[in-house]
Amino acid sequence: MSDGKNLSVEEKRELLKKLMKEKAAKAAASQAATSAPASGFSEDKSIYTQFEKFPEVQTLVAQFQTLQMLQVDNPYFRVNEGIVKDKTRIGGRELISFSSYNYIGLSGDPRVSQAAKDAIDKYGTSVSASRIATGERPIHKELEQEIASLLGVEDSIVLVSGHATNVTVIGHLMRAGKDLILYDSLSHNSIIEGCVLSGARRIAFPHENWEELDRILTEMRGDYERVLIVIEGVYSMDGDIANLPKFIEIKKKHHALLMVDEAHSMGVIGPNGLGIRDYYGVNGNEVDLWMATFSKSFASCGGYIAGKKVLIDYLKYNTPGFVYSVGISPANAGAALAAAKIMKTEPWRALKCQENAKLFLKLAKEKGLNTGPSKDSAVIPVITGNSAHALILADALFKEGINVQPILYPAVPDNEARLRFFITSDHTEEEIIFTVNKVDEHLTRIRKEMADVTFPKSMIG
Ligand SMILES: Cc1ncc(COP(=O)(O)O)c(C=O)c1O
């Protein structure tokens, strides 16, 4: 069979369509051969011990085959060989990067790196125990006080991972059979996992639809004890900002708790770069649980919950992911603390990031690219509306020297497949102009040449 390299555009398209069809038929046949009968479990129990026969493993294999058929390199697990700011080095090549959360350039900042090294020199590479036992170090409390001061609240608790923070805190505070959690339908996986873990009744309200949230609460509030509303400051797929004042109004009206995940907003949005509280100018005490991760603007690793002292004290003595887990490492605490202090004193970083995002968005809109509802944040999607197109576009851009991650089905519905650009304070005007031009050029070409190339129907549901 031809490798497709010397074919005309027309021939290439036909070949792709044929391969996709064959693949869909093969996938369906293989699924039918290995999945359990509709009536119950398979008689052949050996299939439950062979990972290659697990349907989800077969789906992954099918996805790799699709990459091959589309003649694109695997865009996942690419090795970035150094610090990633506006640029990165992959396979010895320098590329413009739009794939890291280093929004305000603090990962790689010499002051932040030095703080991590100093913390290691002082406290070692691990605190070697849960903080409730012998893991507590002065740097932990210092960091927690700094976080609380950024948000204007009484106290905070710091955990080893952002993801684990949501899982363990939501999972622990909310209870099966008594409580209700209402979370935005575009919530991050860690929020959903926390809701599932809690066993509480959980309902996803339509994205940003506070009217619907109000309606659900009017109907259901009476049936539950605690009610938790969970939203995000900036939504990581679309780059839109939650209408925080409305959610505060609703949570007060219905006596609910409000939790805001600021993974993508803290350090980035607002006139001082201090997140969604700063963006809307609300009082920190209006929100019950402020959450964010250290893996983005804080240039570290970990997560926090900030709020009233009584809540933080309770969580410190009871949250499983805190009590039964090691304290955040000295290096991570040191880096996050240094970053938090810089965030406060150098708001120009967030403002530069906002300015860059504004320029990217303006240029993309002028080209007619679909950037969804992104506004005032550093997350800008370019929606291709087709997973195959998103994959081919990301590959073409990579070859042009631009690294950006495609988001494909099943992470988003196929017709919402996209490239997701993370803008940073380090990007230059030239890099942004070059990138938007290249996106437009390649997307126009791909749509013309490969209009009917899609992921196999069997794969996109
Ligand atoms: C909204 C949101 N919450 C939580 C997390 C988890 O944070 P971490 O990756 O630092 O564990 C992420 C990570 O991307 C996120 O986007």
The ligand as an ORCA input file, in Angstrom:
! r2SCAN-3c Opt
* xyz 0 1
  C      -9.915     23.840     36.903
  C      -8.856     22.920     37.418
  N      -8.925     22.470     38.674
  C      -8.016     21.623     39.162
  C      -6.942     21.200     38.400
  C      -5.947     20.239     38.969
  O      -4.759     20.888     39.275
  P      -3.336     20.186     39.217
  O      -3.038     19.894     37.777
  O      -2.430     21.220     39.753
  O      -3.411     18.952     40.029
  C      -6.814     21.660     37.096
  C      -5.678     21.210     36.269
  O      -5.511     21.463     35.142
  C      -7.793     22.533     36.582
  O      -7.716     22.979     35.334
*
